[in-house]
Amino acid sequence: LSIENALKLPRSIDLSDSIANAVRDADYISINIPYIKGEGGTHGIIGKAIVENFKSGAVLLNFARGELVDSEALKDHLDTNDGRYISDFPDDVLWNHENSVILPHLGASTGEAEDAAAAMAAETIRDFLETGTIRNSVNFPPTSLTAAPENSIRFTIVTKNTPGMLAHISEVFAQDDLNILQQINQSRGEVVYNV
């Protein structure tokens, strides 16, 4: 942040002298920095020393790069502080954590693609949140859905691609006397997306 741009910030914004101080009282923390390898880089910049300063219930939003976050340190926080991690960069440590929300990743990080992808990304995420449709994802299968039937609720479930999982999902709904009006099941490698 340049001095010129800092002077343009609203007076209501509190400035911090470190990342640890910046996250201390934050309800939501958004990572908006590039990934830089090597000494002095940003690999694991959100590590144990930073995560220890998250307050209970803090939500970390990471749509920059997965390598910016120390997954083990964040897992410890999620296990004990009821926080949340929302990202489009799944990894083995946080993929199945009950406090992680993993969204489809668009893979549009080149300089030339960023401008054109901004509107598409917003529309794609909106479609996913409103209907469950997945387009242009690099880690989820493409899935096209129409609007949900009237007076119904749509569930999305992501699982590993293992035999019998679809039957298990149907059994869980049946145990609570819930009827399935529509169902779609798509896979991409190890990932299965059910709506």
C-alpha positions as CSV (number, residue, x, y, z in Angstrom):
1,L,0.0,0.0,0.0
2,S,1.5,3.3,-1.1
3,I,1.5,6.3,1.2
4,E,-0.7,8.1,-1.3
5,N,-3.3,5.3,-1.3
6,A,-3.0,4.9,2.5
7,L,-4.0,8.6,2.9
8,K,-7.1,8.0,0.8
9,L,-8.4,5.3,3.2
10,P,-11.5,6.1,5.2
11,R,-10.6,7.3,8.8
12,S,-12.8,4.5,10.2
13,I,-10.2,1.9,9.0
14,D,-7.8,0.8,11.7
15,L,-4.2,0.3,10.5
16,S,-2.1,-2.5,12.0
17,D,1.7,-2.9,12.1
18,S,1.6,-6.7,11.5
19,I,-0.6,-9.5,10.2
20,A,-0.9,-10.9,13.7
21,N,-2.3,-7.6,15.0
22,A,-4.6,-7.3,12.0
23,V,-6.3,-10.6,12.5
24,R,-6.6,-10.4,16.3
25,D,-10.1,-8.9,16.4
26,A,-11.3,-9.8,12.9
27,D,-14.4,-11.9,12.4
28,Y,-13.5,-12.4,8.7
29,I,-10.0,-12.6,7.3
30,S,-9.5,-12.5,3.5
31,I,-6.2,-13.4,1.9
32,N,-5.4,-11.2,-1.1
33,I,-1.7,-11.6,-1.8
34,P,0.3,-13.4,-4.5
35,Y,2.1,-16.7,-3.8
36,I,5.9,-16.2,-3.8
37,K,8.2,-19.2,-3.4
38,G,11.5,-19.1,-1.6
39,E,13.1,-17.2,1.3
40,G,11.1,-14.0,2.1
41,G,8.2,-15.3,0.1
42,T,4.6,-15.9,1.1
43,H,4.6,-19.7,1.3
44,G,2.8,-20.5,4.6
45,I,2.5,-16.9,5.5
46,I,-0.7,-17.7,7.4
47,G,1.1,-20.1,9.8
48,K,1.0,-21.0,13.4
49,A,2.2,-17.5,14.6
50,I,-0.7,-15.8,12.7
51,V,-3.4,-18.5,13.3
52,E,-2.7,-18.4,17.1
53,N,-4.0,-14.8,17.0
54,F,-7.3,-15.6,15.3
55,K,-10.2,-15.1,17.7
56,S,-12.7,-17.9,18.3
57,G,-15.2,-18.2,15.4
58,A,-13.0,-16.3,13.0
59,V,-13.6,-17.1,9.3
60,L,-10.6,-17.4,6.9
61,L,-11.4,-16.7,3.2
62,N,-8.7,-18.0,0.9
63,F,-9.2,-17.5,-2.8
64,A,-5.6,-16.5,-3.5
65,R,-3.5,-19.7,-3.2
66,G,-3.6,-22.8,-1.0
67,E,0.1,-22.7,-0.3
68,L,-0.3,-19.4,1.6
69,V,-1.9,-21.3,4.5
70,D,-0.2,-23.7,6.9
71,S,-3.0,-26.4,6.9
72,E,-1.8,-28.1,10.1
73,A,-1.9,-24.8,12.0
74,L,-5.3,-23.9,10.7
75,K,-6.6,-27.4,11.4
76,D,-5.6,-27.0,15.1
77,H,-7.5,-23.7,15.2
78,L,-10.6,-25.2,13.5
79,D,-10.5,-28.2,15.9
80,T,-10.5,-26.0,19.0
81,N,-12.0,-22.6,18.2
82,D,-15.1,-23.1,16.1
83,G,-13.7,-21.1,13.2
84,R,-14.3,-21.6,9.5
85,Y,-12.1,-22.0,6.4
86,I,-13.7,-21.1,3.1
87,S,-11.5,-21.8,0.0
88,D,-11.3,-23.1,-3.5
89,F,-8.0,-24.8,-2.7
90,P,-8.6,-28.2,-1.1
91,D,-5.8,-30.2,0.5
92,D,-5.6,-33.5,2.3
93,V,-5.6,-31.9,5.8
94,L,-8.6,-29.6,5.4
95,W,-10.7,-31.3,2.7
96,N,-12.9,-33.3,5.1
97,H,-12.8,-31.0,8.1
98,E,-16.3,-30.2,9.4
99,N,-15.5,-26.5,9.6
100,S,-14.1,-26.2,6.0
101,V,-16.2,-25.1,3.1
102,I,-14.4,-26.0,-0.2
103,L,-15.8,-24.4,-3.3
104,P,-15.0,-25.2,-7.0
105,H,-11.7,-23.5,-8.2
106,L,-11.9,-21.7,-11.5
107,G,-8.1,-21.7,-12.3
108,A,-8.1,-18.2,-13.9
109,S,-5.0,-16.6,-12.4
110,T,-3.1,-15.3,-15.4
111,G,-2.9,-11.6,-15.8
112,E,-4.7,-11.7,-19.2
113,A,-7.5,-13.8,-17.8
114,E,-8.2,-11.9,-14.6
115,D,-10.2,-9.1,-16.2
116,A,-12.3,-11.3,-18.4
117,A,-12.7,-13.9,-15.6
118,A,-14.0,-11.5,-12.9
119,A,-17.6,-11.3,-14.3
120,M,-17.6,-15.0,-15.2
121,A,-16.4,-16.0,-11.8
122,A,-19.1,-13.9,-10.0
123,E,-21.8,-15.5,-12.3
124,T,-20.3,-19.0,-11.8
125,I,-20.3,-18.7,-8.0
126,R,-23.8,-17.2,-8.0
127,D,-25.1,-20.1,-10.2
128,F,-23.4,-22.6,-7.8
129,L,-24.9,-21.0,-4.7
130,E,-28.4,-20.6,-6.2
131,T,-28.8,-23.8,-8.2
132,G,-25.7,-26.1,-7.5
133,T,-24.5,-25.7,-11.1
134,I,-20.8,-26.1,-11.6
135,R,-19.0,-24.7,-14.6
136,N,-15.4,-24.1,-15.4
137,S,-14.0,-25.7,-12.3
138,V,-10.6,-27.4,-12.3
139,N,-11.4,-29.7,-9.3
140,F,-15.1,-30.5,-9.4
141,P,-17.1,-32.2,-12.2
142,P,-19.2,-30.0,-14.5
143,T,-22.8,-30.2,-13.4
144,S,-25.7,-28.4,-15.0
145,L,-28.9,-28.0,-13.1
146,T,-32.3,-26.3,-13.6
147,A,-34.1,-24.4,-10.8
148,A,-35.1,-26.5,-7.9
149,P,-38.7,-27.8,-7.9
150,E,-41.2,-25.6,-6.1
151,N,-41.4,-26.1,-2.3
152,S,-38.2,-28.2,-2.2
153,I,-34.8,-27.8,-0.7
154,R,-31.6,-28.6,-2.6
155,F,-28.7,-30.3,-0.8
156,T,-25.2,-30.5,-2.3
157,I,-22.9,-33.3,-1.0
158,V,-19.2,-33.8,-2.0
159,T,-17.7,-37.2,-1.4
160,K,-14.8,-39.4,-2.4
161,N,-15.5,-41.6,-5.4
162,T,-16.2,-44.9,-3.6
163,P,-18.7,-47.6,-4.3
164,G,-22.0,-47.5,-2.3
165,M,-21.8,-43.8,-1.4
166,L,-24.9,-42.8,-3.4
167,A,-26.9,-45.6,-1.7
168,H,-25.7,-44.4,1.7
169,I,-26.7,-40.8,1.0
170,S,-30.2,-42.0,-0.1
171,E,-30.4,-44.1,3.1
172,V,-29.7,-41.1,5.3
173,F,-32.5,-39.1,3.7
174,A,-34.9,-42.0,4.0
175,Q,-34.1,-42.5,7.7
176,D,-35.6,-39.0,8.3
177,D,-38.6,-39.6,5.9
178,L,-37.3,-37.1,3.4
179,N,-38.3,-37.8,-0.3
180,I,-35.7,-37.2,-3.1
181,L,-37.5,-35.4,-5.9
182,Q,-34.4,-35.0,-8.2
183,Q,-30.9,-36.4,-8.0
184,I,-27.8,-35.8,-10.0
185,N,-24.4,-37.5,-9.3
186,Q,-21.3,-36.4,-11.2
187,S,-17.6,-37.4,-10.7
188,R,-14.2,-36.2,-11.6
189,G,-11.4,-38.4,-10.5
190,E,-11.6,-38.9,-6.8
191,V,-14.3,-36.2,-6.3
192,V,-18.1,-37.0,-6.5
193,Y,-20.6,-34.2,-6.5
194,N,-24.2,-35.0,-5.5
195,V,-27.2,-32.7,-5.7
